[in-house]
Amino acid sequence: MTVTGLRIGVVGGSIAGCAMAIAAVRAGAEVTVHERSEGALQERGFGIAMPPPLHHELVANGYLGADMETVPVESRVWLTRAPGGRSTRELARQTAPVAACNWGLLWRALHERVRAGVYRRGLPVESVARTASGRGLIRTGDGEREYDIVVGADGFRSVTRERMAPDVRPVPAGYLAWRGTVPLDVLGDLTGPLGLLRDAWVTLGFPGGHAVFYAIPGPVPGSRLLAHVVYGTAPQGADPEAYVGELAVEHFPAEWAEVVVRATPGARAHHPVADLVAPRVAEPPFLLAGDAAGVTRPHTASGAVKALQDALCLERALRDTSSVADALGRYADERTAEGTRLVELGRRLGRDLVEHTPDWAAMGPAEVEAWSRAALGGDRSYLYGSVHRP
C-alpha cells in the first residue's frame, strides 16, 4: 500500500521542515529541503515543552536520539503574589507532566537526522506552483525543481500557504508575549524559584496576565537555563522591551520578578500574540506543516508539538496509502481538524488567562480546578491535569 518512488520538496528547514523530511525519508521518498537561512538555526528560539509520550515516540521511531537532553517534570504549580506584599502565595498543584526542551537543541537533533535527504541553505523559495501535469514546482534563485509533493514548512509567513489559501491572515489577540532565558548559575540566591523548579513548572497569575517558568537544557551538556514567557498588554507609548521588567516588578513576587529582570539581554524577545488556521492543510501536490498550517496562541504549548505530530502523521499516511492523493487526503483530514481544535483552545485559554483574568489572590485548589475545567471547555490539553488536594 505504500506510495513509492516519490520526490518531495520541503520549503523551510526549521523544526517542522526537518521533521517532515525525516518522515518522508522514512517512508521511502527522495527529499530536498530548501532553507532560506545561510547559517545554522540552533541559536534561535527559547524553551518549548512536549508531552512525554510524544518524546518517547519520537525516540522510538528514530526522529530523535535518546541522548537529546530534556528536563522532565511531573507537576504544574500555580502561584501569585500575596496581597499586601511581595512574597509568593501558592494556589494549587496539578499533575501535568512535560518534557521541557531547548528549541535549538531540538532543531539540531532533528537536523542531524536529515542525512538521507539534501538540505540546501541560503536559497529562499521565491514561489511554488502546480505544473500542468499536477506536480509541484519550487522556484529558487538558481532555478526550478519539480516534486510529487511540496511540503510548506515555512512558518507563519508561508509562501506555500499563500499559494493554497491566499486570504488567510493572522488574527491578532491584542496582547504580547515576552520570552527570555537566564542561566541557572546566575540565580543561585533565588532559592524559592530554584527549589520549586527542580520538580515542577510554574504558572504565575497577575492582574491582566500570567507568566510561565520552567527549566530547560542549556547549550553545554548538563547545564540548565530558566526559561520564561510573560503574557500581558503594554501601555500605549511604552517601550515593550523595557516594559516587561516594570510589569514584573509591579505584579510578581520579588524573587520571580528577579528572574525576568536578570534575563540575558541576548536571549530576550517579544512579539504580538496572534493565531491563524488554514481551511485545509493539504491539496495535491501541496501540504502544510507546523506554523505554515496553523499558528496557535502559545498558551497551548503546541507549536513544536504540532509540527512533530504533523511529521508522524505524514509518515503514516505515506506508508498506509497507495497514491499521493490518498496520502494527502488522509493527512488533511487528521491535521486540519487538529489545527482548528488547537486554535480554538488557544483562544479560550487566552481569554481566561489574559483578557479576563480571574482574581488569582482569591483562588485555592478547588477554584483552580474549577477554573481549569471551564477554560478547557470540555477539550483536552496535556498542560492540565488533576489538582492535588491538601
RORO-650454 format. One record per residue (C-alpha): residue number from 1; x, y, z; residue in one letter. Coordinates in nm, 3 decimals, always signed. Layout:
N
> NUM;X;Y;Z;A .
...
# end
This chain:
390
> 1;+0.000;+0.000;+0.000;M .
> 2;+0.297;+0.236;+0.047;T .
> 3;+0.340;+0.522;-0.200;V .
> 4;+0.681;+0.460;-0.360;T .
> 5;+0.930;+0.649;-0.573;G .
> 6;+0.824;+0.994;-0.460;L .
> 7;+1.026;+1.315;-0.485;R .
> 8;+0.931;+1.554;-0.204;I .
> 9;+1.044;+1.914;-0.170;G .
> 10;+1.028;+2.077;+0.171;V .
> 11;+1.009;+2.456;+0.195;V .
> 12;+1.173;+2.558;+0.522;G .
> 13;+1.438;+2.382;+0.728;G .
> 14;+1.335;+2.465;+1.082;S .
> 15;+1.186;+2.214;+1.327;I .
> 16;+0.882;+2.143;+1.110;A .
> 17;+1.086;+2.115;+0.791;G .
> 18;+1.345;+1.880;+0.939;C .
> 19;+1.078;+1.661;+1.098;A .
> 20;+0.881;+1.639;+0.772;M .
> 21;+1.200;+1.550;+0.583;A .
> 22;+1.272;+1.268;+0.828;I .
> 23;+0.914;+1.143;+0.788;A .
> 24;+0.938;+1.143;+0.409;A .
> 25;+1.274;+0.965;+0.405;V .
> 26;+1.148;+0.703;+0.650;R .
> 27;+0.857;+0.642;+0.412;A .
> 28;+1.100;+0.585;+0.125;G .
> 29;+1.088;+0.920;-0.056;A .
> 30;+1.371;+1.123;-0.207;E .
> 31;+1.373;+1.456;-0.023;V .
> 32;+1.518;+1.803;-0.073;T .
> 33;+1.490;+2.070;+0.199;V .
> 34;+1.504;+2.436;+0.090;H .
> 35;+1.613;+2.661;+0.380;E .
> 36;+1.644;+3.036;+0.324;R .
> 37;+1.896;+3.100;+0.604;S .
> 38;+2.268;+3.075;+0.531;E .
> 39;+2.362;+2.964;+0.881;G .
> 40;+2.258;+2.704;+1.133;A .
> 41;+1.939;+2.768;+1.328;L .
> 42;+2.032;+2.622;+1.666;Q .
> 43;+2.077;+2.963;+1.827;E .
> 44;+1.715;+3.058;+1.753;R .
> 45;+1.420;+3.001;+1.979;G .
> 46;+1.374;+2.963;+2.352;F .
> 47;+1.215;+2.698;+2.567;G .
> 48;+0.947;+2.458;+2.449;I .
> 49;+0.756;+2.173;+2.610;A .
> 50;+0.615;+1.849;+2.479;M .
> 51;+0.412;+1.564;+2.627;P .
> 52;+0.646;+1.287;+2.750;P .
> 53;+0.464;+1.017;+2.543;P .
> 54;+0.535;+1.215;+2.224;L .
> 55;+0.903;+1.245;+2.318;H .
> 56;+0.920;+0.869;+2.376;H .
> 57;+0.750;+0.801;+2.040;E .
> 58;+0.994;+1.025;+1.854;L .
> 59;+1.292;+0.849;+2.012;V .
> 60;+1.147;+0.504;+1.947;A .
> 61;+1.082;+0.589;+1.579;N .
> 62;+1.423;+0.740;+1.513;G .
> 63;+1.330;+1.107;+1.483;Y .
> 64;+1.533;+1.193;+1.794;L .
> 65;+1.819;+1.027;+1.972;G .
> 66;+1.785;+0.916;+2.331;A .
> 67;+2.082;+1.142;+2.409;D .
> 68;+1.892;+1.466;+2.335;M .
> 69;+1.851;+1.632;+2.672;E .
> 70;+1.515;+1.726;+2.817;T .
> 71;+1.409;+1.836;+3.164;V .
> 72;+1.117;+1.612;+3.262;P .
> 73;+0.890;+1.734;+3.544;V .
> 74;+0.562;+1.593;+3.670;E .
> 75;+0.372;+1.884;+3.824;S .
> 76;+0.242;+2.231;+3.750;R .
> 77;+0.240;+2.478;+4.038;V .
> 78;+0.011;+2.783;+4.033;W .
> 79;+0.139;+3.094;+4.212;L .
> 80;+0.051;+3.458;+4.263;T .
> 81;+0.179;+3.744;+4.474;R .
> 82;+0.046;+3.751;+4.828;A .
> 83;-0.182;+4.051;+4.895;P .
> 84;-0.011;+4.346;+5.059;G .
> 85;+0.347;+4.238;+4.995;G .
> 86;+0.596;+4.088;+4.752;R .
> 87;+0.602;+3.734;+4.884;S .
> 88;+0.474;+3.427;+4.697;T .
> 89;+0.141;+3.256;+4.756;R .
> 90;+0.086;+2.905;+4.618;E .
> 91;-0.264;+2.844;+4.481;L .
> 92;-0.258;+2.482;+4.371;A .
> 93;-0.059;+2.195;+4.223;R .
> 94;-0.167;+1.992;+3.922;Q .
> 95;-0.041;+1.668;+3.777;T .
> 96;+0.086;+1.790;+3.438;A .
> 97;+0.397;+1.604;+3.315;P .
> 98;+0.605;+1.776;+3.045;V .
> 99;+0.940;+1.715;+2.881;A .
> 100;+1.093;+2.063;+2.861;A .
> 101;+1.331;+2.121;+2.570;C .
> 102;+1.567;+2.379;+2.431;N .
> 103;+1.446;+2.488;+2.083;W .
> 104;+1.798;+2.499;+1.944;G .
> 105;+1.895;+2.157;+2.075;L .
> 106;+1.574;+2.007;+1.936;L .
> 107;+1.642;+2.159;+1.593;W .
> 108;+1.999;+2.030;+1.597;R .
> 109;+1.886;+1.679;+1.693;A .
> 110;+1.637;+1.671;+1.405;L .
> 111;+1.875;+1.833;+1.156;H .
> 112;+2.141;+1.571;+1.225;E .
> 113;+1.897;+1.306;+1.104;R .
> 114;+1.825;+1.473;+0.769;V .
> 115;+2.115;+1.282;+0.615;R .
> 116;+1.934;+1.077;+0.353;A .
> 117;+1.799;+1.399;+0.203;G .
> 118;+1.958;+1.720;+0.082;V .
> 119;+1.949;+2.033;+0.300;Y .
> 120;+2.000;+2.335;+0.072;R .
> 121;+2.089;+2.658;+0.258;R .
> 122;+2.080;+3.020;+0.157;G .
> 123;+1.837;+3.000;-0.137;L .
> 124;+1.497;+3.140;-0.038;P .
> 125;+1.200;+2.988;-0.213;V .
> 126;+1.057;+3.259;-0.436;E .
> 127;+0.732;+3.080;-0.521;S .
> 128;+0.562;+2.744;-0.551;V .
> 129;+0.331;+2.637;-0.831;A .
> 130;+0.140;+2.344;-0.977;R .
> 131;+0.256;+2.214;-1.315;T .
> 132;+0.021;+2.119;-1.598;A .
> 133;+0.066;+1.755;-1.500;S .
> 134;-0.031;+1.825;-1.138;G .
> 135;+0.315;+1.806;-0.983;R .
> 136;+0.461;+2.070;-0.754;G .
> 137;+0.718;+2.326;-0.862;L .
> 138;+0.960;+2.510;-0.632;I .
> 139;+1.136;+2.818;-0.768;R .
> 140;+1.455;+2.950;-0.609;T .
> 141;+1.726;+3.186;-0.728;G .
> 142;+1.912;+2.903;-0.902;D .
> 143;+1.620;+2.754;-1.092;G .
> 144;+1.311;+2.535;-1.071;E .
> 145;+1.262;+2.183;-0.938;R .
> 146;+0.962;+1.954;-0.976;E .
> 147;+0.829;+1.733;-0.696;Y .
> 148;+0.543;+1.492;-0.640;D .
> 149;+0.468;+1.671;-0.312;I .
> 150;+0.566;+2.019;-0.194;V .
> 151;+0.565;+2.048;+0.185;V .
> 152;+0.521;+2.402;+0.313;G .
> 153;+0.704;+2.413;+0.645;A .
> 154;+0.795;+2.777;+0.603;D .
> 155;+0.635;+2.935;+0.909;G .
> 156;+0.352;+3.179;+0.957;F .
> 157;+0.460;+3.386;+0.652;R .
> 158;+0.445;+3.074;+0.436;S .
> 159;+0.468;+3.119;+0.058;V .
> 160;+0.316;+2.772;+0.028;T .
> 161;+0.009;+2.868;+0.231;R .
> 162;-0.019;+3.188;+0.030;E .
> 163;-0.045;+2.970;-0.280;R .
> 164;-0.309;+2.744;-0.125;M .
> 165;-0.511;+2.990;+0.084;A .
> 166;-0.423;+3.348;-0.011;P .
> 167;-0.697;+3.503;+0.204;D .
> 168;-0.581;+3.351;+0.534;V .
> 169;-0.422;+3.612;+0.760;R .
> 170;-0.313;+3.612;+1.126;P .
> 171;-0.581;+3.722;+1.375;V .
> 172;-0.424;+3.945;+1.646;P .
> 173;-0.503;+3.859;+2.007;A .
> 174;-0.437;+4.215;+2.127;G .
> 175;-0.161;+4.134;+2.376;Y .
> 176;+0.209;+4.045;+2.380;L .
> 177;+0.430;+3.754;+2.477;A .
> 178;+0.773;+3.828;+2.624;W .
> 179;+1.022;+3.540;+2.625;R .
> 180;+1.358;+3.509;+2.792;G .
> 181;+1.614;+3.272;+2.938;T .
> 182;+1.873;+3.308;+3.210;V .
> 183;+2.142;+3.057;+3.319;P .
> 184;+2.055;+2.892;+3.648;L .
> 185;+2.405;+2.953;+3.779;D .
> 186;+2.338;+3.329;+3.799;V .
> 187;+2.023;+3.273;+4.004;L .
> 188;+2.184;+3.098;+4.298;G .
> 189;+2.041;+3.343;+4.551;D .
> 190;+1.681;+3.284;+4.439;L .
> 191;+1.627;+2.973;+4.648;T .
> 192;+1.248;+2.973;+4.623;G .
> 193;+1.219;+2.955;+4.244;P .
> 194;+1.515;+2.719;+4.206;L .
> 195;+1.379;+2.479;+4.464;G .
> 196;+1.035;+2.471;+4.307;L .
> 197;+1.159;+2.428;+3.951;L .
> 198;+1.357;+2.113;+4.027;R .
> 199;+1.037;+1.910;+4.011;D .
> 200;+0.773;+2.136;+3.857;A .
> 201;+0.691;+2.407;+3.610;W .
> 202;+0.519;+2.722;+3.728;V .
> 203;+0.229;+2.942;+3.620;T .
> 204;+0.219;+3.279;+3.796;L .
> 205;-0.103;+3.477;+3.771;G .
> 206;-0.125;+3.856;+3.798;F .
> 207;-0.391;+4.115;+3.710;P .
> 208;-0.411;+4.130;+3.332;G .
> 209;-0.200;+3.828;+3.250;G .
> 210;+0.019;+3.542;+3.362;H .
> 211;+0.373;+3.409;+3.330;A .
> 212;+0.518;+3.061;+3.286;V .
> 213;+0.858;+2.948;+3.421;F .
> 214;+1.040;+2.620;+3.359;Y .
> 215;+1.392;+2.480;+3.341;A .
> 216;+1.536;+2.368;+3.006;I .
> 217;+1.869;+2.217;+2.898;P .
> 218;+2.142;+2.469;+2.830;G .
> 219;+2.383;+2.475;+2.536;P .
> 220;+2.652;+2.285;+2.729;V .
> 221;+2.562;+1.924;+2.823;P .
> 222;+2.435;+1.913;+3.180;G .
> 223;+2.378;+2.289;+3.202;S .
> 224;+2.037;+2.444;+3.266;R .
> 225;+1.856;+2.763;+3.172;L .
> 226;+1.547;+2.907;+3.335;L .
> 227;+1.302;+2.991;+3.056;A .
> 228;+1.004;+3.219;+3.099;H .
> 229;+0.722;+3.367;+2.896;V .
> 230;+0.507;+3.656;+3.018;V .
> 231;+0.170;+3.741;+2.863;Y .
> 232;+0.016;+4.085;+2.905;G .
> 233;-0.050;+4.423;+2.747;T .
> 234;+0.195;+4.712;+2.732;A .
> 235;+0.051;+5.063;+2.782;P .
> 236;+0.027;+5.273;+2.469;Q .
> 237;+0.355;+5.451;+2.406;G .
> 238;+0.558;+5.223;+2.634;A .
> 239;+0.875;+5.054;+2.511;D .
> 240;+0.763;+4.687;+2.506;P .
> 241;+1.115;+4.555;+2.553;E .
> 242;+1.169;+4.753;+2.873;A .
> 243;+0.812;+4.731;+2.998;Y .
> 244;+0.819;+4.362;+3.088;V .
> 245;+1.065;+4.434;+3.368;G .
> 246;+0.839;+4.707;+3.504;E .
> 247;+0.540;+4.474;+3.483;L .
> 248;+0.725;+4.201;+3.674;A .
> 249;+0.839;+4.436;+3.950;V .
> 250;+0.487;+4.576;+3.988;E .
> 251;+0.295;+4.247;+3.992;H .
> 252;+0.525;+3.949;+4.062;F .
> 253;+0.658;+3.817;+4.391;P .
> 254;+1.006;+3.965;+4.439;A .
> 255;+1.206;+3.650;+4.359;E .
> 256;+1.011;+3.577;+4.042;W .
> 257;+1.042;+3.936;+3.925;A .
> 258;+1.419;+3.899;+3.958;E .
> 259;+1.414;+3.607;+3.713;V .
> 260;+1.261;+3.831;+3.447;V .
> 261;+1.486;+4.128;+3.524;V .
> 262;+1.802;+3.914;+3.504;R .
> 263;+1.718;+3.754;+3.169;A .
> 264;+2.019;+3.756;+2.940;T .
> 265;+1.996;+4.061;+2.707;P .
> 266;+2.077;+3.849;+2.400;G .
> 267;+1.816;+3.590;+2.498;A .
> 268;+1.507;+3.809;+2.521;R .
> 269;+1.235;+3.875;+2.266;A .
> 270;+0.875;+3.987;+2.246;H .
> 271;+0.606;+3.951;+1.985;H .
> 272;+0.233;+4.015;+1.943;P .
> 273;+0.022;+3.706;+2.003;V .
> 274;-0.187;+3.600;+1.703;A .
> 275;-0.336;+3.288;+1.552;D .
> 276;-0.443;+3.151;+1.217;L .
> 277;-0.553;+2.822;+1.064;V .
> 278;-0.566;+2.710;+0.703;A .
> 279;-0.910;+2.589;+0.588;P .
> 280;-0.748;+2.265;+0.467;R .
> 281;-0.382;+2.178;+0.518;V .
> 282;-0.326;+1.963;+0.209;A .
> 283;-0.435;+1.991;-0.150;E .
> 284;-0.230;+1.789;-0.402;P .
> 285;+0.052;+1.848;-0.464;P .
> 286;+0.079;+2.086;-0.165;F .
> 287;+0.087;+2.009;+0.206;L .
> 288;+0.131;+2.243;+0.503;L .
> 289;+0.305;+2.164;+0.832;A .
> 290;+0.391;+2.344;+1.154;G .
> 291;+0.316;+2.715;+1.168;D .
> 292;+0.251;+2.724;+0.792;A .
> 293;-0.058;+2.510;+0.855;A .
> 294;-0.176;+2.695;+1.162;G .
> 295;-0.048;+2.917;+1.441;V .
> 296;-0.196;+2.868;+1.785;T .
> 297;-0.165;+3.103;+2.080;R .
> 298;+0.133;+2.988;+2.288;P .
> 299;-0.090;+2.901;+2.588;H .
> 300;-0.142;+2.558;+2.427;T .
> 301;+0.235;+2.487;+2.414;A .
> 302;+0.170;+2.318;+2.082;S .
> 303;+0.388;+2.493;+1.824;G .
> 304;+0.673;+2.242;+1.801;A .
> 305;+0.446;+1.964;+1.928;V .
> 306;+0.204;+2.011;+1.639;K .
> 307;+0.491;+2.017;+1.387;A .
> 308;+0.629;+1.690;+1.520;L .
> 309;+0.285;+1.531;+1.519;Q .
> 310;+0.239;+1.654;+1.160;D .
> 311;+0.552;+1.461;+1.064;A .
> 312;+0.437;+1.140;+1.230;L .
> 313;+0.104;+1.173;+1.051;C .
> 314;+0.274;+1.224;+0.713;L .
> 315;+0.487;+0.913;+0.759;E .
> 316;+0.180;+0.703;+0.844;R .
> 317;-0.015;+0.845;+0.551;A .
> 318;+0.263;+0.770;+0.301;L .
> 319;+0.314;+0.419;+0.436;R .
> 320;-0.056;+0.324;+0.452;D .
> 321;-0.185;+0.456;+0.119;T .
> 322;-0.110;+0.384;-0.247;S .
> 323;-0.134;+0.730;-0.407;S .
> 324;-0.031;+1.088;-0.340;V .
> 325;-0.395;+1.199;-0.343;A .
> 326;-0.495;+0.940;-0.083;D .
> 327;-0.196;+1.017;+0.140;A .
> 328;-0.256;+1.391;+0.132;L .
> 329;-0.629;+1.344;+0.183;G .
> 330;-0.569;+1.138;+0.494;R .
> 331;-0.317;+1.391;+0.623;Y .
> 332;-0.554;+1.681;+0.555;A .
> 333;-0.846;+1.518;+0.736;D .
> 334;-0.646;+1.450;+1.050;E .
> 335;-0.429;+1.759;+1.076;R .
> 336;-0.682;+2.021;+0.965;T .
> 337;-0.917;+1.911;+1.243;A .
> 338;-0.636;+1.914;+1.500;E .
> 339;-0.514;+2.258;+1.396;G .
> 340;-0.864;+2.402;+1.420;T .
> 341;-0.909;+2.246;+1.765;R .
> 342;-0.585;+2.393;+1.893;L .
> 343;-0.661;+2.744;+1.763;V .
> 344;-0.999;+2.739;+1.935;E .
> 345;-0.843;+2.605;+2.257;L .
> 346;-0.575;+2.876;+2.248;G .
> 347;-0.840;+3.145;+2.213;R .
> 348;-1.031;+3.015;+2.515;R .
> 349;-0.714;+2.996;+2.724;L .
> 350;-0.608;+3.344;+2.613;G .
> 351;-0.946;+3.482;+2.714;R .
> 352;-0.930;+3.328;+3.062;D .
> 353;-0.557;+3.374;+3.125;L .
> 354;-0.503;+3.724;+2.985;V .
> 355;-0.811;+3.903;+2.855;E .
> 356;-1.035;+3.828;+3.155;H .
> 357;-0.806;+3.708;+3.431;T .
> 358;-0.963;+3.574;+3.747;P .
> 359;-0.899;+3.709;+4.095;D .
> 360;-0.589;+3.497;+4.143;W .
> 361;-0.541;+3.601;+4.505;A .
> 362;-0.883;+3.458;+4.598;A .
> 363;-0.813;+3.115;+4.446;M .
> 364;-0.712;+2.786;+4.604;G .
> 365;-0.706;+2.424;+4.481;P .
> 366;-1.082;+2.395;+4.435;A .
> 367;-1.104;+2.724;+4.245;E .
> 368;-0.806;+2.636;+4.020;V .
> 369;-0.964;+2.300;+3.937;E .
> 370;-1.299;+2.460;+3.852;A .
> 371;-1.131;+2.736;+3.652;W .
> 372;-0.926;+2.481;+3.455;S .
> 373;-1.236;+2.281;+3.361;R .
> 374;-1.416;+2.597;+3.250;A .
> 375;-1.118;+2.724;+3.047;A .
> 376;-1.077;+2.392;+2.866;L .
> 377;-1.447;+2.396;+2.780;G .
> 378;-1.466;+2.018;+2.753;G .
> 379;-1.146;+1.997;+2.545;D .
> 380;-0.818;+1.835;+2.648;R .
> 381;-0.462;+1.957;+2.699;S .
> 382;-0.154;+1.783;+2.834;Y .
> 383;-0.087;+2.100;+3.034;L .
> 384;-0.389;+2.048;+3.261;Y .
> 385;-0.436;+1.752;+3.494;G .
> 386;-0.583;+1.665;+3.829;S .
> 387;-0.538;+1.915;+4.109;V .
> 388;-0.369;+1.789;+4.424;H .
> 389;-0.595;+1.840;+4.724;R .
> 390;-0.443;+1.922;+5.063;P .
# end
